[in-house]
């Protein structure tokens, strides 16, 4: 490590500490020539290979921006997005791989996003799981219901009565919502 003051080609590490989030190491160094001290921060690089073959450093900000688009119009706070971004970064770093594809990063987003908001999850999953038809959406919704996700519901609005039943030919049953009582006069 070159000294930033006198450009001496060497330095001595005086102190090392990990940062609060554990993703980097802060080192306090001293130049043996001019005796001045300086700080360096070391991080492990994580590269993402894009579809075009270009590699770029992993960006938590890009993850958050992509998820923000899926969450547009949904009751999701910026704090929740920041926490999701941190969880995704921790998950991809935990793989131990120095390079990941954008598809791998997208798949790492799906779990935390499913816990955050189901509609945003379905929007995001339609891209990263390459949904090609309505049946793909139906299969994803069925999967959510089988897992027992409480927000997936059974498709019948509260207070509504579903027609059909065990002899119904499929999921396309009719739903009738009772009309509100009209005042008599």
C-alpha positions, 0 to 999 in steps of 0.5 A: 500500500503506497503512502498517500502523502509521500508515495512510499511503496510500503506501510505498516498496519497499526489497527484493524477492525471490521465495520458494523455491518461486517462487510468490510475491514477498516485498517489504520496504517502508518508510513515507515518513511514519513510516519504519517497515518492513514485509513484504508477500507477493504471490501470483498468484491462481488461481481454480477454477470449481466445477460450481455456478458458484461460484469459489474460490481453488485449494487444494493441500490440496483436491487432496491430500485428493481424491487421498488418498481415491483412495489409501485402502488403497494403499501411498502415503505422505504425502510422495508425496501432497505432491509430487503436490499440488505437481506439480499446482499447478505444472501448473495455474499453467503454463497461464497461465489465471487461472480453471480448472474443477474438471474441468480440475484433476481432469484435471491430477491424472491424469498424476501419479497414474498414475505414483504408483499405478495403482489410485488412478488408476483410482479417480480417473479413474472420477470425472473421466473420468465412467466410466458402465460396466464397459466404461469401466474395461476401456478404461482398463485396456487403454489402460494396458497399451498404453502399456506401464505395467509395473504394469498387467500382463497380468491373469494372476497370477504362477505362474498358467496362462491357458487359451484363447489365440489362438482365445479369444472375448475377454478372459474366459478362465479362469485356473487357479492350481496347488494347493500340493503336499500332504505325503504321509504 
